[in-house]
Amino acid sequence: MKKVLFPAIMVTVIAIFAVSGICSAAATISSSEYKAGDMVSIEGMIPPGQELYIAVAQQKEFATQDTDGAHEVKRFKKDMKKANFSADTKIPPMYYMITNNPDAFGMEGKKKFGGPSVLLGKGGGIYNTTMYYLKKKFAEVDPAAQAMLGPIQTEEQWNFLRYANESSYGINTIVKEGNKVGKVTIFSRTVITDYATSGKYWDKGTSIKLDKATGKFTATFKSYRHTAPDTGFDVYVNGEKSGSYSIAGNGFWLSKAYRYMNPIWITLGAILVGTYFSMIGAAGGMLMAAFQVLVVKTAGPVGINAANVLKPSNMALTLFSPLGSFYRYAVVERRVAWPVGLSFGLGIFIGSIWLGKYVSAVLPLKAYKEWLAVLVVIMGIQTLRELSPKMMEKRKNIKAMVKKFNDAVAKAKSEGSSVEMGKIEPVKSSLVDYRFKFWGEEFKINPLLFAILGLAIGVVSRSFGIGGGFLLVPAMTTLGALPMYVAVPISLIGTSFSSIGSFIGYMMTGYYPDLWLMISIIIGGFVGGMLGSRAQKLFSEKTLKVVLAITLFFLFFRFFKIEIWI
């Protein structure tokens, strides 16, 4: 009798376990190694009737105490209090929950972005998008689903996970993988499901096939294209660790930029930006920043904010592009107003290396950008106003100079020769009164005034990791009433000083550029500088001012995150 009862009891127990979902899940990962960007496939069995929960977690975890970035340490101290996690709370920087039941962990919601927050208020914006929000409290996650999260086991870890994947600072400092809508990072993918069923942009590349009757499943998802080489991941299926895999490199790895990219493409981009920069003496740093953000997607290593790698890398262009064109401007063509350039440069150097770190620490960067946007659009409007007949009539010396230059260009074209740019001829030099002749017309400027103005521009340069030329040139053409052909060489002196000061400042606080990114930018910037100095003489004063104005308006939209191409 006992021999008959024992097998029957065992069968009954196994059946109960299977129905209640206590049976173990079994899974197989299609490979032990993938290249970054490859599709990862996981298949196996779970107890019939259960929902599928696959947690894919980076093996090397991160806590805020792990960073040695001076600015990051200060920021994390403030954010930890608001988000309710501690300095030793660890989470996987890259973490994905692949499930057919995403509602267990969060829900979709609306998000506004873009435009001036100083006017629209906190949480405001001119665009609407949909994003996936994790539940605000760990207790709100169903207890059965909580047990499926793998290494995420506590409330503090859940809070840290939310912070890292849903705040802009967390994404740009910890996660490095943000979903982008209209070129704006909204959040990072964490909970993902079958794209064919959901149709949501954050689920692209994810497929889930689950037969609830048998428990058989196949799940695939696209690994992140810029996952660092030799990154290991653990896979948990319905709460149980089922295996692991690693990601191998897929291209040329920029270790600090944290991206795969061939340096040749960066060099070509730097040549284009450097040429443009050297022609108008402005916006090189900001355009190089846009190139890094939109094309290179400079991210920085885990624990270091992307901006603190992007900014010192930018300095390579704003320093070496001017050097590429400066020899021609200063030695060959001799059209550099040295007293103005040196006083300007000294003020900028002091502002960038000394005052900049204090001002940027007091004034929030977001508000700073927005007020700066107002300033650049005013300068853009003023630059266009200077082209009006009424304004040109008031500035007769520039009008006369432009006429002489245009006549010379026309003559050179008819003869098939190149135009002579003209040289700076000093008339009087003093700390507050510098006068010179250019193309036979006399100009007067106050070097001391521009040294003081340089202090303010130096602060801007240090804060944003740019040369400040987009403020330098309009300041000289508007306040100093100088022609573009004189303003551009002076601005290149200023950007060189600001770049040196800012770069030293970053080095002193422990922030270093990506080596290969910097080398590529240096080569491209230098070549672009030489090309730009030659190309400038092909354009009239009016054309150069229109280009400058367009650039300023572009920066206005860029600062306010207004996507004019949508």
Secondary structure, DSSP 8 states (H G I E B T S, - for coil): -HHHHHHHHHHHHHHHHHHHT-S--EEEES-SEEETT-EEEEEEE--TT---EEEEEESS-B-GGG---HHHHHHHHHHHHHHT--TT--B-SSEEEEES-GGGTEEEEEEEE-S-HHHH-TT--SEEEEEEEE-SSGGGS-HHHHTTSTT--SHHHHHHHHHHHHSHHHIIIII--EEEETTEEEEE--EE--HHHH--GGGTT-EEEEETTTTEEEEEEE--TT--TTEEEEEEETTEEEEEEEEE--S-EETTTTEE--HHHHHHHHHHHHHHHHHHS-SHHHHHHHHIIIII----STTS-THHHHHHHHHHHHHHHHHHHHHIIIIIS----HHHHHHHHHHHHHIIIIIHHHHHHHS-HHHHHHHHHHHHHHHHHHHHHTTSHHHHHH-HHHHHHHHHHHHHHHHHHHHT--------EEEE--SS-EEEEETTEEEEE-HHHHHHHHHHHHHHHHHHTS--HHHHHHHHHHTS---HHHHHHHHHHHHHHHHHHHHHHHHHTT----HHHHHHHHHHHHHHHHHHHHHGGGS-HHHHHHHHHHHHHHHHHHHTT--TT-
